[in-house]
């Protein structure tokens, strides 16, 4: 099978799995990350096949939606085998997927290849800006979290158990993860894109607090 055909088959596989998913990790998230990753790969001279396949498959075995604290990539590996991806490329894709998640900053998510850096940047860019705001509240809603509770302060996570703590609210997620992402971008291209999106999130939070603490018109 040609690589172009593998990519198209992977799109269909992922779309079938994630279309309509309600936490912000749906097919359209994958599609945005895929397009961002292709753009970054071109700018950074990364292997386009590895980047595209990893971007498409990165949430199929997402640890956030399992009872485990590690990323079990069984479904992804089985699929890659089924379409005949070569072992070296398959291992590269799996290694990136297993290590790219932020996981509250507790786990080491350092990427050792330009392909890993590109896909990680693309995924993190989609957690920023207007879409990042929307996805944060979609995820919080999927976990039955309230929008905001001033009595519950942001956490400095020590363990992966802390990261999955249900006693939290969505606004804390901005401080525990989203506002940290700008300074964690790997590539110069992603850093430039992140600046604008980060600024939007800061402005959103400023307006959120102003409305939350509304005390009347001047």
N, C-alpha and C positions, 0 to 999 in steps of 0.2 A: 504494500500500500504506500502511495506517495505521502510525503509529509503534509502536503496541502490537504489531502483527503483525511489524514489523521486529525488534523485541526478541525475540519468541518464535522467529522464524526464526534469529536470531543465536545464541540459546541452543542450538538444535539443531545448528547448524553447529559451534560450539565444542565441544559435548559429543562430537560425532562425531570431532573432531580430537584431543581431549585426554583422553577417558575412558580410565583405566587407565595413563596416563603415570606413570612410576615415580620421578621426581626431586623430587616435591613441587610440581610445576607442573601438576597434573592438573585434571580438571573440578571436583573438589570444592574445590580452591584457588580456582578461578574463581568458583564459586558463593558461597564465603565472602566473597571480595572484593566481589562484586556486592552481596550483602546489606549489608555494611559501608558500601559506597559509597552505596547508596540511603539508609541511615540518616544518613550525614554530609551528603549532598546536601540532605536535608530540613532538617537543623539549620542548614546554611550557605546555604540559598536558592540552590542551584546548579541549572543546567539539567539536569533529571532524564534527559532522553533522551541527551544527550551523555555524562553520567556513566555511565548504565547500559550504553550501547553500548561505551564505552571500557573499563569494568571487564570486560565480557565478552570483549573482543578483545585485551586488553593483552599476553597471552602467545603469541598465535598466531605472531608473527614474532620471538620472543625471541632476542636477540643471543647469549645464553649457549650456545645450542644450534646455532650456526652457526660457520663458520670466519672470519666477518667480525667486525670490531670496531665496526661500526655496526648500527643496527636497520633492516633492509631490510623495509619494510612492504608489499611487493608483494601477498602473499596477502590481507592485510587490505583493502588498497585495492580489489583486484579484487572481493572479496566485497561491500564497501560499495557499489560501483558496481552490482553485480548485483541488489541489492535496492532500489536507487533512493534512497539517502540523498542529501539535497541537498548541493551542493558546499561550502557554508559549514560545515555540520555535519561533513561528511566530512573537510574540512581540519582542523577543530578536533580531531576524534578522532585523526587521524593525528599531528598535532603533539604532542599529549599523549603518545601511545604512544612516539614517537621520543625523547622527552626525560625520561621518568619514571624510568628505571632508575638505581639507585644507582651501578653500575659501579665499585665500590671507592672511591667518592668522587673518582675521577680526572676524570670528565666532569661538566660543568655540568648538573644535573638540576632547576634552578630552574623552578618552574611559574608561569606568568604569568596564569593564569585560575583562578577559584575551582573550576571543573570539574576542571582538572588537579590542583589541590591536594587536592581531595577524593579522586580516584582514587588518586593517589600515596599519600596517607595510608592509605587502605583496604588497598592492596597491602602497605605497610610494616607495618601492624598485624598482618597475617597472617603476618609473619616474626617476630613476638614471641610471648611466652607459651609455654604448653605445646605448642601446634601449631607455633610457631616452632622449638622444640627438635626436635620430631619431623621437621619439614621439613628442618632443617639436616642431620640424619643421613641422611635419605632422599637428599638431594642429594649429600652426601659419598659415600654408597654408590654412587650412579649414576656417580660419577667415580672409583671405586676408591680413594678416600682412606681412610686409617686413621682411627680415632677420635681418637687423640691421640698425639703424639710430643713429649715434653718438650724434645728437642734442637732442634726446629724452632719458632722464635719467631714471633709474629704479624708480618706485614709492614706497612710503610707504603708502599702502592702508589704508584708513580710513573707507570706506564703501564698501558694496558688489557691489554698482554701479561702484565704482572705479575698482574693480576686472574685471568687464566685459567691461571695457573701450576699444573700438576698436582702439583708437589712441595710439598704442603701437607697439613694435616689438618683435621678438622671443628671441633675446639675453637678453632682459630685464627679460624675464621669468625665466632665470637661477638665477638671483639675487633676484627676487621677490618671488620665490618659491623653485626651485630645489636645490639650494645650501644650503637651510635652512633645508632640510629634514633629513640629516644625524643626526643632533642633536635633532630631534623630534621622533626618533625611540623609541618604547616602550620596546621592548624585547632585551635581550643581543645577541641573535642569529641574529636578524635583524641589530643590531648595527655593528656587525662584517662584515656582508655582505655589509652594506652601506659604510663602510670605503673605500673599493676598488673602488666601483662604483663612489663615490664622487670624489676620486682622478682622475679618468678617465675624469670626466667632467671638473675639473680644468685644466687638461692638454689639453683637447679639446679647451677650451676658450683661453688658451695661444697661441695655434697654430692658432686659428681663427683670433685673433688680429694681429699676426705676418704676416699672409697672407693679411689681410685687409689693413694693414699699410706698405705693401711691398715697400721698397725703393731701391731695387737693390741688387745685389750680392756683397759680400765683396771681 
